Amino acid sequence: MKTAERYAFGSYVLEIDERRLTEHGRPVSLPPKAYDVLVALVRRPGQLVTKRELLDAVWPDAFVEEGILTVHMSALRKALNDLVQPPRVIETVRRSGYRFIASVSNAGSHPPRGRSGALLIGLSDALTDRLQARVFELCGTGKAHLQSASLFEVPKAVESFTAAIELDPAYAPAHAGLALAHCARASMRLSPPREAYDAAKAAALRALALDDESADAQVALGTVLFFSEWDFDGAERSLRRALAINPSHQQGSLNYGRLLDACGRSREALAVKLRTLENDPKSPLVHVQLALTYWNQRKYDEAIEWAEKALAIDNRHLLAREFLVGAYMQKREHDRGMTEAIRHAESFGVSPDALQPLKDAYAAGGRPAVVRYSVAHLRETGGAALQLALLCAEAGDLDSAFSYLDRAIDARDPSLVDLAVAPQWDPMRADPRFARSLTRVGLR
């Protein structure tokens, strides 16, 4: 006969086969997942059980946030009367996981069981557990949408995080995720940057008010300070704080690397991004960020290589295609660049009829004719000031270029964080007005 798996610690007995926890023989009510977390810890007394190990053990078939562990650990501490400091039963190992520190013995076979030994979980506990699981599922879905770095996925991310907040307004990672989703809206020009970043900052501050130890919240605040407020020192503090809490935070690592790039610290940026690649070698976003570092170093062959690696993972990745266009243009391989530009436009859903004038301009006069056509078209349709600044500079019209650059700065265009280092601004760099523009963005 199989021996029942049964453990005793203090005044508690845990009967795993019966899914029962008792104190002095009386049943202790626990949500099902909190019970499973307890089992995973008790089976390894005195050992560190990492957050990843707990997530894999308790939620083997679902993608959930680490924050779910905090919720269930709180329920466990209350049930086990372990709210004192230092704890007597479960020790938190900062940024790593948990350790069951109470003395545990194998209690042997269990006594006869009656109705009083049943695991009593009230309807409210069961409902709460289901709602929490749904919140974590929505946050996981939202994060997956964001990590795709796709123009088409960002609105879905906003929807997922908003739905999670409606279910649990006090869950900090949901507010932090919403903040990052609003940042993505701004960077992909799905909304006016000021509007999107104001919403992002409000969500980030709400997340921090709920949990100042949330890496997601620190990343969100750092992202707003970096891309919207151009507070580079403040952004670095927030991002470094996030990585101190969670060193493997992908978005935090990439944004920190991007900040290092913008400040001319390319060697540090490359090291940060390569470490991120080790943790997530199949992420197209990480590959694109590596392409950015080489782009800013004017190493266009390497930028092309990393952009193509990103496209091999996701052939619709818009940022990767942008780097290919820019790198081929910088290398004066205009035919190849034009081919990629057409593919890029098609990825946005631009119709063949709308692209025909661009193709005709290139056939008639090469790249200069495309630039002239694009300037006229953007002026007519009210295109982004930043794009007009770059095109006018390429055409040699520096007065117009600086006028449009001033408008882009007034609009707080997030792409301007790279103003000090990015090669697309080289045609304007020798002009004395460029130093004034850098000062307005907070760069040297």
C-alpha positions as CSV (number, residue, x, y, z in Angstrom):
1,M,0.0,0.0,0.0
2,K,1.3,3.5,-0.9
3,T,2.3,5.5,2.2
4,A,0.4,8.8,2.5
5,E,2.4,11.9,2.0
6,R,2.0,13.9,5.2
7,Y,4.1,16.6,6.8
8,A,4.0,18.3,10.2
9,F,5.4,21.6,11.2
10,G,4.6,23.5,14.4
11,S,0.9,23.0,15.2
12,Y,0.1,22.3,11.5
13,V,-0.3,19.0,9.6
14,L,-0.3,19.0,5.7
15,E,-1.9,15.9,4.1
16,I,-1.1,16.2,0.5
17,D,-3.1,13.2,-0.8
18,E,-6.2,14.7,0.8
19,R,-5.3,18.3,-0.1
20,R,-5.9,19.2,3.6
21,L,-4.1,21.6,6.0
22,T,-5.1,21.5,9.7
23,E,-4.1,23.4,12.8
24,H,-4.6,21.5,16.1
25,G,-6.8,19.2,14.0
26,R,-9.0,22.0,12.7
27,P,-9.2,22.6,9.0
28,V,-7.4,25.7,7.6
29,S,-9.0,27.3,4.6
30,L,-6.7,28.1,1.7
31,P,-7.3,29.1,-2.0
32,P,-6.3,26.1,-4.2
33,K,-3.2,27.7,-5.7
34,A,-2.0,29.0,-2.4
35,Y,-2.2,25.4,-1.2
36,D,-0.2,24.2,-4.2
37,V,2.5,26.8,-3.4
38,L,2.7,25.6,0.2
39,V,3.1,22.0,-1.0
40,A,6.0,23.0,-3.3
41,L,7.7,24.7,-0.4
42,V,7.2,22.0,2.2
43,R,8.5,19.3,-0.1
44,R,11.9,21.2,-0.1
45,P,12.3,22.4,3.5
46,G,15.3,24.6,4.1
47,Q,16.0,25.0,0.4
48,L,15.6,28.0,-1.8
49,V,12.7,27.5,-4.2
50,T,13.0,30.1,-7.0
51,K,10.0,32.1,-8.3
52,R,10.5,30.4,-11.7
53,E,10.4,26.9,-10.0
54,L,7.2,27.8,-8.2
55,L,5.5,29.2,-11.3
56,D,6.4,26.1,-13.2
57,A,5.2,23.8,-10.5
58,V,1.9,25.5,-9.7
59,W,1.0,26.9,-13.2
60,P,2.7,24.4,-15.6
61,D,0.4,25.2,-18.5
62,A,-0.2,28.9,-18.2
63,F,1.8,32.1,-18.6
64,V,1.4,34.1,-15.4
65,E,3.2,37.1,-13.8
66,E,5.5,36.7,-10.8
67,G,3.1,39.0,-8.9
68,I,0.8,36.1,-8.5
69,L,3.3,34.6,-6.0
70,T,3.1,37.7,-3.8
71,V,-0.7,37.4,-3.7
72,H,-0.7,33.7,-2.7
73,M,2.3,34.2,-0.3
74,S,0.3,36.8,1.5
75,A,-2.6,34.4,1.9
76,L,-0.2,31.7,3.2
77,R,1.4,33.9,5.8
78,K,-2.1,34.9,7.1
79,A,-3.2,31.3,7.3
80,L,0.0,30.2,9.0
81,N,0.1,33.1,11.4
82,D,3.5,34.1,9.9
83,L,3.1,37.8,9.8
84,V,5.9,38.6,12.3
85,Q,9.4,39.8,11.4
86,P,11.6,37.9,11.1
87,P,9.2,35.2,9.7
88,R,9.1,31.8,11.4
89,V,7.7,29.7,8.6
90,I,8.4,31.1,5.1
91,E,11.5,33.3,4.4
92,T,11.5,35.6,1.4
93,V,14.8,35.5,-0.5
94,R,14.9,38.9,-2.1
95,R,14.7,38.9,-5.9
96,S,15.1,35.1,-6.0
97,G,12.3,33.2,-4.3
98,Y,11.2,31.6,-1.0
99,R,12.5,29.2,1.6
100,F,10.4,27.1,4.0
101,I,12.3,27.6,7.3
102,A,10.0,25.9,9.9
103,S,11.1,22.5,11.1
104,V,9.3,19.8,9.1
105,S,8.8,16.1,9.9
106,N,7.2,13.3,8.0
107,A,4.0,12.7,10.0
108,G,3.5,9.1,8.7
109,S,0.1,7.6,8.1
110,H,-2.9,9.8,8.7
111,P,-5.7,9.2,11.3
112,P,-9.3,8.3,10.3
113,R,-11.0,11.2,8.6
114,G,-14.5,12.5,9.0
115,R,-16.4,15.5,7.7
116,S,-14.4,17.8,10.0
117,G,-11.3,17.1,8.1
118,A,-12.5,18.3,4.7
119,L,-10.7,21.2,3.0
120,L,-13.1,24.1,3.5
121,I,-12.9,26.8,0.9
122,G,-15.7,29.4,0.9
123,L,-17.3,30.5,-2.3
124,S,-15.6,34.0,-1.9
125,D,-12.1,32.4,-1.7
126,A,-12.8,30.2,-4.8
127,L,-14.2,33.2,-6.7
128,T,-11.2,35.4,-5.6
129,D,-8.8,32.7,-6.8
130,R,-10.5,32.6,-10.2
131,L,-10.5,36.3,-10.6
132,Q,-6.8,36.5,-9.6
133,A,-6.0,33.9,-12.2
134,R,-7.9,35.9,-14.8
135,V,-6.0,39.0,-13.9
136,F,-2.7,37.3,-14.2
137,E,-3.7,35.8,-17.5
138,L,-4.7,39.2,-18.9
139,C,-1.4,40.7,-17.8
140,G,0.5,37.9,-19.4
141,T,-1.4,38.4,-22.6
142,G,-0.8,42.1,-22.5
143,K,2.9,41.6,-22.0
144,A,3.1,39.1,-24.9
145,H,1.4,41.7,-27.2
146,L,4.0,44.3,-26.1
147,Q,7.0,42.0,-26.5
148,S,6.0,41.4,-30.1
149,A,6.9,45.1,-30.7
150,S,4.2,45.0,-33.4
151,L,2.2,48.1,-34.5
152,F,-0.8,45.9,-34.7
153,E,-0.5,44.4,-31.2
154,V,-0.2,47.5,-29.1
155,P,-3.9,48.3,-29.0
156,K,-4.5,44.7,-27.9
157,A,-2.0,45.2,-25.1
158,V,-3.9,48.3,-23.9
159,E,-7.1,46.3,-23.9
160,S,-5.6,43.4,-21.9
161,F,-4.1,45.6,-19.2
162,T,-7.2,47.8,-18.9
163,A,-9.4,44.7,-18.5
164,A,-7.0,43.4,-15.7
165,I,-7.3,46.7,-13.9
166,E,-11.1,46.6,-14.1
167,L,-11.0,43.2,-12.3
168,D,-8.3,44.2,-9.8
169,P,-7.6,48.0,-9.5
170,A,-5.0,47.3,-6.8
171,Y,-2.7,45.1,-8.9
172,A,0.4,47.1,-9.5
173,P,1.8,45.1,-12.5
174,A,-1.4,45.8,-14.5
175,H,-1.0,49.5,-14.1
176,A,2.7,49.2,-14.9
177,G,1.9,47.2,-18.0
178,L,-0.7,49.8,-19.1
179,A,2.0,52.5,-18.7
180,L,4.3,50.6,-21.0
181,A,1.5,50.0,-23.5
182,H,0.9,53.8,-23.6
183,C,4.6,54.4,-24.2
184,A,4.4,52.0,-27.1
185,R,1.4,53.9,-28.5
186,A,3.6,57.1,-28.5
187,S,6.7,55.4,-30.0
188,M,4.7,53.9,-32.8
189,R,2.8,57.1,-33.4
190,L,-0.6,55.5,-32.7
191,S,-1.4,58.6,-30.5
192,P,0.0,62.1,-30.0
193,P,3.1,61.6,-27.9
194,R,2.1,64.1,-25.2
195,E,-1.3,62.4,-24.7
196,A,0.1,58.9,-24.6
197,Y,2.9,59.7,-22.2
198,D,0.6,61.6,-19.9
199,A,-1.5,58.5,-19.6
200,A,1.6,56.4,-19.2
201,K,3.0,58.5,-16.4
202,A,-0.3,58.4,-14.5
203,A,-0.4,54.6,-14.8
204,A,3.3,54.3,-13.7
205,L,2.8,56.5,-10.6
206,R,-0.3,54.5,-9.7
207,A,1.7,51.3,-10.0
208,L,4.4,52.6,-7.7
209,A,1.9,53.9,-5.2
210,L,0.6,50.3,-5.0
211,D,4.0,48.6,-4.9
212,D,7.3,50.5,-5.0
213,E,9.1,47.2,-5.2
214,S,7.5,46.5,-8.6
215,A,10.2,46.2,-11.3
216,D,7.5,46.7,-13.9
217,A,6.4,50.0,-12.3
218,Q,10.0,51.2,-12.1
219,V,10.5,50.3,-15.8
220,A,7.4,52.2,-16.7
221,L,8.4,55.3,-14.9
222,G,11.9,55.2,-16.3
223,T,10.5,54.8,-19.8
224,V,8.3,57.9,-19.4
225,L,11.2,60.0,-17.9
226,F,13.4,58.9,-20.8
227,F,11.3,59.2,-23.9
228,S,8.8,61.9,-22.8
229,E,10.4,64.1,-20.2
230,W,14.0,63.7,-21.4
231,D,15.1,63.4,-17.8
232,F,18.0,61.1,-18.6
233,D,19.4,61.0,-15.1
234,G,16.0,60.2,-13.5
235,A,15.3,57.6,-16.2
236,E,18.6,55.9,-15.5
237,R,17.9,55.8,-11.7
238,S,14.5,54.2,-12.3
239,L,15.8,51.7,-14.8
240,R,18.7,50.7,-12.6
241,R,16.3,50.3,-9.7
242,A,14.1,48.0,-11.8
243,L,17.1,45.9,-12.8
244,A,18.2,45.7,-9.1
245,I,14.8,44.2,-8.3
246,N,14.6,42.0,-11.4
247,P,18.0,41.6,-13.3
248,S,16.3,39.6,-16.1
249,H,13.6,42.2,-16.9
250,Q,13.6,42.3,-20.7
251,Q,11.9,45.7,-21.2
252,G,14.0,47.2,-18.4
253,S,17.2,45.9,-19.9
254,L,16.4,47.1,-23.4
255,N,15.3,50.5,-22.3
256,Y,18.4,50.9,-20.2
257,G,20.5,49.8,-23.2
258,R,18.6,52.3,-25.4
259,L,19.3,55.1,-22.8
260,L,23.0,54.2,-22.8
261,D,23.0,54.4,-26.6
262,A,21.4,57.8,-26.5
263,C,24.0,59.1,-24.1
264,G,26.9,57.9,-26.3
265,R,27.8,55.0,-24.1
266,S,27.6,52.4,-26.9
267,R,30.0,49.9,-25.4
268,E,27.9,49.6,-22.2
269,A,24.7,49.5,-24.3
270,L,26.0,46.7,-26.4
271,A,27.0,44.7,-23.3
272,V,23.5,45.2,-21.7
273,K,21.7,44.1,-24.9
274,L,23.9,41.0,-25.4
275,R,23.1,39.9,-21.9
276,T,19.4,40.3,-22.7
277,L,19.9,38.3,-25.8
278,E,21.3,35.4,-23.8
279,N,18.1,35.4,-21.7
280,D,15.8,35.6,-24.7
281,P,17.5,34.6,-27.9
282,K,14.3,34.3,-29.9
283,S,13.0,37.8,-29.3
284,P,13.0,40.0,-32.5
285,L,12.8,43.1,-30.3
286,V,16.2,42.3,-28.7
287,H,17.7,41.7,-32.2
288,V,16.3,45.1,-33.4
289,Q,17.8,46.8,-30.4
290,L,21.2,45.4,-31.2
291,A,20.8,46.7,-34.8
292,L,20.1,50.1,-33.3
293,T,23.4,50.1,-31.4
294,Y,25.4,49.3,-34.6
295,W,23.3,51.8,-36.5
296,N,24.4,54.6,-34.1
297,Q,28.0,53.4,-34.4
298,R,27.7,53.8,-38.2
299,K,28.4,50.1,-38.6
300,Y,25.8,49.5,-41.2
301,D,26.7,45.9,-42.2
302,E,26.2,44.8,-38.6
303,A,23.0,46.8,-38.3
304,I,21.7,45.0,-41.4
305,E,22.8,41.6,-40.1
306,W,20.8,42.0,-36.8
307,A,17.8,43.5,-38.6
308,E,17.7,40.5,-40.9
309,K,17.9,38.2,-37.9
310,A,14.9,39.9,-36.4
311,L,13.0,39.5,-39.7
312,A,13.9,35.9,-39.8
313,I,12.0,35.5,-36.5
314,D,9.1,37.9,-37.4
315,N,9.0,39.0,-41.1
316,R,6.4,41.7,-40.3
317,H,8.7,43.5,-37.8
318,L,8.4,47.1,-38.8
319,L,11.4,48.5,-36.9
320,A,13.6,45.8,-38.4
321,R,12.5,46.8,-41.9
322,E,13.2,50.5,-41.0
323,F,16.8,49.7,-40.1
324,L,17.3,47.8,-43.4
325,V,16.0,50.8,-45.4
326,G,18.1,53.3,-43.5
327,A,21.3,51.2,-43.5
328,Y,21.1,50.5,-47.3
329,M,20.5,54.2,-47.9
330,Q,23.5,55.2,-45.8
331,K,25.6,52.7,-47.8
332,R,24.3,54.4,-51.0
333,E,22.8,51.1,-52.1
334,H,19.6,53.0,-53.1
335,D,18.1,50.2,-55.2
336,R,18.2,47.8,-52.3
337,G,17.0,50.5,-49.9
338,M,14.1,51.4,-52.2
339,T,13.0,47.7,-52.3
340,E,13.0,47.5,-48.5
341,A,11.1,50.8,-48.3
342,I,8.4,49.5,-50.5
343,R,8.1,46.3,-48.4
344,H,8.0,48.5,-45.3
345,A,5.1,50.5,-46.7
346,E,3.3,47.4,-47.7
347,S,3.7,46.1,-44.2
348,F,1.7,49.1,-43.0
349,G,-1.0,48.2,-45.5
350,V,-0.2,51.0,-48.0
351,S,-1.9,50.1,-51.3
352,P,0.0,49.6,-54.6
353,D,-1.8,52.6,-56.1
354,A,-0.6,54.8,-53.3
355,L,3.0,53.6,-53.7
356,Q,3.1,54.0,-57.5
357,P,4.0,57.8,-57.4
358,L,7.0,56.9,-55.1
359,K,8.1,54.2,-57.6
360,D,7.7,56.7,-60.5
361,A,9.7,59.3,-58.7
362,Y,12.6,56.9,-58.1
363,A,12.5,55.7,-61.7
364,A,12.7,59.2,-63.0
365,G,15.3,60.7,-60.6
366,G,16.6,58.2,-58.1
367,R,16.8,59.0,-54.4
368,P,16.8,62.8,-54.7
369,A,13.5,62.7,-56.6
370,V,12.0,60.4,-53.9
371,V,13.1,62.9,-51.2
372,R,11.5,65.8,-53.1
373,Y,8.3,63.9,-53.7
374,S,8.1,62.8,-50.0
375,V,8.6,66.4,-48.7
376,A,5.8,67.7,-50.9
377,H,3.5,64.8,-50.0
378,L,4.1,65.1,-46.2
379,R,3.6,68.9,-46.3
380,E,0.4,68.4,-48.1
381,T,-0.9,65.7,-45.8
382,G,0.4,67.1,-42.5
383,G,3.1,64.5,-41.9
384,A,5.2,64.3,-38.8
385,A,7.6,67.2,-38.2
386,L,10.5,64.8,-37.4
387,Q,10.2,63.1,-40.8
388,L,10.1,66.4,-42.6
389,A,13.1,67.6,-40.7
390,L,15.2,64.6,-41.8
391,L,14.0,64.8,-45.5
392,C,14.7,68.6,-45.7
393,A,18.1,68.0,-44.3
394,E,18.9,65.3,-46.8
395,A,17.7,67.7,-49.6
396,G,20.1,70.4,-48.3
397,D,17.3,72.8,-47.1
398,L,18.7,73.3,-43.6
399,D,16.5,76.3,-42.7
400,S,13.4,74.2,-43.2
401,A,15.0,71.2,-41.5
402,F,15.7,73.2,-38.3
403,S,12.2,74.7,-38.4
404,Y,10.6,71.2,-38.5
405,L,13.1,70.0,-35.9
406,D,11.9,72.8,-33.5
407,R,8.3,71.6,-34.1
408,A,9.3,68.0,-33.3
409,I,10.9,69.1,-30.1
410,D,7.8,71.1,-29.1
411,A,5.7,68.0,-29.7
412,R,8.1,65.9,-27.6
413,D,8.7,63.4,-30.3
414,P,10.2,60.3,-28.5
415,S,12.5,59.5,-31.4
416,L,14.6,62.6,-30.5
417,V,16.3,60.8,-27.6
418,D,18.8,59.6,-30.2
419,L,19.5,63.1,-31.5
420,A,23.1,63.3,-30.2
421,V,24.2,60.0,-31.8
422,A,22.0,58.8,-34.7
423,P,23.5,59.1,-38.2
424,Q,20.3,60.4,-39.8
425,W,21.0,63.7,-38.1
426,D,24.5,64.0,-39.5
427,P,23.6,66.5,-42.3
428,M,22.6,69.0,-39.6
429,R,25.3,68.3,-37.1
430,A,27.9,70.9,-38.3
431,D,25.4,73.8,-38.2
432,P,25.6,75.9,-35.0
433,R,21.8,75.6,-34.5
434,F,22.2,71.9,-33.9
435,A,23.9,72.5,-30.5
436,R,20.8,74.5,-29.4
437,S,18.5,71.7,-30.5
438,L,20.6,69.2,-28.4
439,T,20.3,71.5,-25.4
440,R,16.5,71.7,-25.7
441,V,16.3,67.9,-25.6
442,G,18.6,67.8,-22.6
443,L,21.6,66.2,-24.4
444,R,25.2,67.3,-24.8
